[in-house]
């Protein structure tokens, strides 16, 4: 299954980035250039073209990295057997959600290129929801199996999963959520006739509220699951920077709001890193008790497991 998923991702990657744009099929699916569509439906919350290129490239590269890692699990084993079977820290249930997100993402590009704004927004919302589902499943599965990985002397797998899989999926979800807000502003402006300025204000406020809720939840309620997931902050900061670079000359209330949000989320990111480092040193999520007894501390994550004794 992992091998099939690997080939599917390559198809999605090439299709999504239109690296085979000379073919007849792609010419039919994408009759207009991305730049033309962006300029045709320009709103004050639309980032600069380099921002789109950077975020799509980073998202696909990160997803490809965790996909290669997942494929490697199928061919690697520990002293207790195959890693994909025991402990199974990468859930199979995650794959259908991610595949659905990729397919909906690609369909969104096609609909948007044909100027079908409302249907494309609905499909993009579906893609975002599926990416969120995959992200939630991946985080919960590592939380369930992390301690078992330590007892199997496979602690580094926890870090590979956190860095590649969890951050890759979280970045993909955060970028899709940002695109959903941008496209919602486009629909409000070009379908419902709301002014660009008001639609942009709604979009920036929605971004601020959602990102703030996620940041607070990460620190106080979801720390056990998302402590080392930092990529969504990167997506928000890069997107706000791209919006500012494209519309800085407007010098209106939305520009001021954008600058304030960018500064706030930059501070949020720094605080988040400090909290992560502090809690990693004082309150690990998983702790290998056998190593602690030998005097060599290795923290992988919670106090919850401090009472567990290992002979």
N, C-alpha and C positions, 0 to 999 in steps of 0.2 A: 504493500500500500504506500509506503514511504517513497518508493521509486516512482510509482505512478503520480504521486503528488508532486514530486520533483519535476517531472516533465510537464505537468499541468502548469506549474508556476512559470516555467520558461515560456510556455505559450502565452500566458497572461502578461508576462513582462514584455515580450516583443510586441504583442498586440497593443498593450497599453501605451508603450512609448513610440509606437508606430515606426519601428526601425525597418519595416518592410513596406514603406509607404509607396513604393513604386508598383506594387501589385494592383491588379484590377479590383480585388475585393476591398482592399483598404481605401482605394480611390472612391469606391461607392459608399463605404461607411463613413469616410471623412472627406466630404467634398470641399470643406472649408478648412483653412489653417486655424490652429489654436489662437494665434495672435489676432486674426480677423474676428473670431468669435469674442475674444476678450474685449477688443476695442468696440465691437458692436453693442455689447451689453456692459459697458463700463459703469461702475458705481464707485463711490468714494471709499469703499472698503475693499476694493480689488487690489491685491498686492502687485508688485512689479513683476514682469516676466521672469527675471532671474530668480525671484523667490519661488515661483512655481517649479522652475527647472531644478533648483537646489533641493526643494522638499520632495519632489517626486523621485529624484535620483537617490537621495538619502534614504527614503522610505523603501524603495525597491532593493537597494543594496543591503540594507539591514534585514529585510525579510529574506533575501537570498542567503544571507549569512546564517540566520537561524534555521533556515530550511536545510542547508548543508549539514549543520550540527544535528538536526533531527534525523537525517538520513544516516549520519555516522553512528547514531545510537543503535540502529538496526544491525550494524556489522561489528559492534564492539560489545564486550562483555566484562563483567567483574568476576570476582571469585565465587559469586553466588548465582551466576547465570547471565543471560542477556539483559542489557540495561533497558531495552524497550519492553521487557516483560516484568522484570523485578528491579526496581519498585514501580516502574511505569510512571515516571515523573512528568512525562509529556503525554497528556491525555489524547486518546484517539477522537474523543468527542469535539475537540477543538477544530479538527480539520474541516468538517462540513461547514462550520460557521465561517472559517477563513475562506474557503472556496466560494461560498455564497457571496461573501463580501467582495472578492476579486471579480466575480462575474457581474455583480451589480455595479461595481465601479467601472468596469469596461462598458457596460450598457449605458451608464450615465454619460460617458464620453461620447458615445454615438448619438444619443438623444440630444445632448447639448450642442453637438456639431450641426445638427439639423434644426436648431433653434426651437426645440420642444421644451420650453422652460419648466412648465408645471410637472409634466411626466418625469423629466430628468431630476427635478428636486425630490420627487417621491422615491425614485430609484436610489438616489444618493442617501436619503434617510434610511432606506433599507440596508444599504451597504454599511453605513455607520453603525446601525444596530447589530448587524452580524459581526462586524469587527469588534464591537464592544463585548459581544457574547464570547468570542474566541479569547479575548483578553481576560475576561473574568474566569473562564474555565482554566486557562493556563496558570493564572496566579493561584487559584484555589488548589489546583493539583500539586503544585510545588509545595504549598503550605502543608498539605497532607502527607507528602512523601519525603520531605526534606530530612527529617530525623532518621528515617530509614536509610537514606543515602549516606548519612554520616556513619551509621553503624555498619554499613557495607564498605566503609573506607573509600567512598566515592564522593567525598566532600567537594572536590573541584567541579563536579557536574552541577552542583547548586549554583556556582558562580557563572558557569557557562550558560545555564538556563536563564539566570537573572539578566545577564548582560545582553545576550543574543535574543532569546525568545521573548521574555517578558517586555524588555524595552523596545524590541522590534514591533511587537503587536501593539504596544501602547502608543508608539509613535504613529503607526498606521491609523489607529483609531482617532488619535488627537488631530491628525491632519485631515481625515475625512470629516470629523466634527466641525473643524474650521471651515472646510469647503462647503459644508451644509449651511452654515450661517451665512457665508458669502453668497451662495446661490439663493438662499431665502431672501436676502436683500435685493438681489436681481429680480426675483419674482415679484416682490412688493413694488418695485419701481416700474418694471416694464409690463407687468400683467395687471396689477391693481392700481397703478397710477399714483402711488405714494412718491413724494419727492425724494431725490437721492439723499439729501441731507438728513431727512427724518429716518429713512430706511437704514442709513449708515449708523445713525445714533442707536437705533434699535439693535443693530447687529453688534456694535461695540459693547453695548450694555449687556447683551446676552452672553457675549464672550467673557466679559468681566465677571458676571455672576457665576457662570458654569465653571470657569477656571478657578475662581475663589473657593467655591464649594468643594471642588476636587482637591485643591491645595490643603484646605482645612481638614478634609476627610483623611487625606494621606497622613497628616501629622497626628491626628487624634483617634481616628476610628479604624483606619485601614492600614495602620503601620505594619502589622504583622504580614500583610500581603504585598504592599507596595513600597516598602521602605527604600528599596534600591531601584525603583522605577522612576527615572528622571527625564526620560525622553519627551513626555508631553510638554514639559516646561520649555524645552528646546523648540518644539513646534509652535507654541504660542508666541515666544519671543521673536523667532524668525519671521513669522507671519506679520506681527505688529510692526516689525522693522521694515518689511517689504511694503506694507500699506503706507507707512510714513514716508518712505523714500519716493513713492510714486505720487503722493498727494500733499507733500509738505508745502508746496507753493500756494495751496488754497488758503491757508491761515484762517480757518474758521473754527467753530467750537469743536467739531469732530477731530480736527488736528490736535487741538489742546487735549482733548480726551484721550486720543491715541498716545500722545507723549506721556501723559500721566499713567496710563495703563502699562506702557512699556517700562517705565521706571519702577512701578509697583511690582510687576512680575519679575523684573530683574532682581529686585530685593527679595521677593518670595523665593526665587531660585537659590540665591545665596544662603538664605535662612534654611531652606530645605536641605541643602548640602551639609550645613553645620549640624542640623538636627540628626541627619543620617549618620554622620561620623561620630557624633556624641553617643547616640544610642547603640551604634555598632560596638563601641568600646565598653559601654556600661550595661547594656541590656540586649544581649544577642538573641536572635529568633530561635536558632538551633545551637545547642552547645554539646560538643562531644565530651561526655563526662569521663570517658576512659582516658582521654588526653589530659583533662584537667587533673585527674588523679596522678598522672605521671609528671605533672608540673609543666606541661606544654599546652597553653591555652589556644584554642582555635574557635572563634565565634563565627557562626554562620547565621544566626538569628535568635529564643525567648526565655525569660526566666521560668516559663511554664515547664521547661524540661530540666530545671536545675535539680529536682528531687529524684530524677531517674538515676539509678546506679547501674554501672556496667562492671561486670567482674573482670 
